[in-house]
Amino acid sequence: MIFDQMFRKAGYYTVIPFGYETIIPELIQYTNQSDRKELIDNIRSAPDFALVSHDPKQVLLVEVKYRSRIDIEEIRKTAQLICERWKLVWLFVASPDGFYFNSCNELGEKSELTPLSDKMISRNVQDEFLALIKDFISG
């Protein structure tokens, strides 16, 4: 919810839910799950959202992860697993320390986490949603 609402509030992107949680309930009603196991497995690994920028048009597939603390090796492994099925996915990591946004390909190549750019989401909006994460975790 934080990712979705933060990007919607910034107003630079259209946020489209894309992942497993959104797609599977719809598909299950039309297919017998045992008949479509491979399809379901592929969808299970789908990124959580598509971001469509308003100007210029750009589409980013984004996997969202929330972490109470950052373990860079675990994040890199997660990025590598995502890249095995989805080559051009971005990873958004939310933690009490801040928000990070990297391509999974970068992270798989031993890159460090990059803080979410103020150009994507203003510092004021980031601070507002970071306070929500801190409240939730300390909660």
NORTAPE-V838248 format. One record per helix or strand of 2 or more residues. SS is the DSSP state (hx for helix, st for strand). FROM is the first residue (numbers start at 0). TO is the last residue. Records with the same first field share a line. If there is no record, write none. Layout:
SS: FROM-TO ; FROM-TO
This chain:
hx: 1-9 ; 19-27 ; 32-43 ; 71-84 ; 103-107 ; 122-137
st: 12-16 ; 48-52 ; 58-65 ; 88-94 ; 97-102
